[in-house]
């Protein structure tokens, strides 16, 4: 029944200038118990999704609760990809008409500065639920 996520492209200065000041504003790879958490009623809030923006497909290769999933985030030059157990489940590009319309319809619509690429932080989200992460690696991509 847990809810968590991995946030990226997070600016500390931008995040602390908005309420709540301890919130991390950035894009989020959603980690959720899709079977038991109420947030799973919203497709863009399910595991692997770009939270509140792009839903991962229902056919994604999600392992059962209690088993580790392998996730991969790619963020480079405004291009993002979410991978789940070896399969790309979300791909997007900032500044495209399709992404801009998704952003405008999201809960982030009034946070235009979030819709920008920057050097930022990675944040493991905590909603007080039991969630485990292991083997975290960060690699700087040069394109």
N, C-alpha and C positions, 0 to 999 in steps of 0.2 A: 503493500500500500504506500510505498515511498514516493517522494517527489524531490528531485534534485536537478542538477545540470552543470554544464561547464560553460562559463561565460568567457568571451574573448573580445578583443578590440575594446577593452575597458579602459577608459581614461579616469584616473583618480580625481583630477581637478573637475572634470565634467560631472562625474558621479556625485561628488560632495557639494556641488553647487545646486543640486535639485533635492527635493524631499522624497523619501527620507534620506538624510545626508550620509547614512551608512550603506545605502543601496549601491550595488555595482551595476552601472548602466553599460550595456554592451550586448552584442549578439549572444544567443544561447543555444547550445546543443542540449536539447532536453533529455533528461534521464528520468524515467517515470515507470511505475508499475502500471502498465497499460490495462491490466485486467482488474485491478482493485482500487485505483485512485480515481476520485471523481473528476479530476482535471482531464482524464482521457476522453471525456465526452466531446471535447473540442479537438478535432484532428491535428491542428497545429500545436497542440500541447502534449502530444504523445512522443515516446522515445524516438530519438534520431532527428526529430523535426527542428527547424529553425524556429524557436519558440515564438508563437503568436504571429508568424509570418508565412512559413511554408511547411506544410505537413509532409512528413515522410510517408511513403506509400503503405497501405495496409498489408501489403505482401512482403514487407521488410523481413530480413532474417533475424528476428529477435529470439534470443534464448530465454528459457523460463526463469522466473524469479528464483534466486539461489545459485544460479550459474553466472559466471562472468561473461559479459559481452565485450567484444573488441571494437573500440571506436577510434576513428581518426578524423581529425579536423584539419582542413587545409584553408589557410587564410593568407592570401597574397595579392597585393595590389587591387583590393576591392573585389576579388573573386573568392567565393567561399564554397567549400564542399563539406558535407557530412557523410561519413562512411560508417556502416554498421556491419560487423562481421564479414568484412571483405566486399561489401556491396555499397556503391554510392547511392544514398537515399535522398540527398538534397544537393542542389547546385544552384548558385545564384551569382549575379554580378551587380554591384552597386552602380547607380547611375543609368540603369536601363529602364525603359518605360514600364516593363512588367514589374520590376522590383520596386520602383518608385510608387506604383499604384498599390502594391501590397503594403508598403510602409505607410502610405497615407491612410489606409484602412485599418491599421493596427493600433494597439494601445500606445505606441511610440510616436504617433503622428505629430504631436506637439514638441517632440525632441529632435528637431531637424539635425542638430549637431551629431546625433548618434549615427546618422546615415552617412558617415564619412569614414574613410580608412585612416588609421593612425598607428603609431607605435603604441601599444597598450599592454595591459595586464591580462593574465588568465586567472579566472576566479572559479573555485569549486564552490558551488552554491550549497547552502545549508538551510533546510526548512525544519530541522530537528528530527528528521527521519533517519533510520539506519540505512546507510549507503556506503559501499566500499569502492575505492579506487586503488589500482595498483599499476606498476610499471609505466608511470607517466614519463613521457619524453617530449622535449621541445626541440625542434630543429628549425633553424632559420633557412628559409628558401631563398635562393638567388636565381632569378629568372632572367 
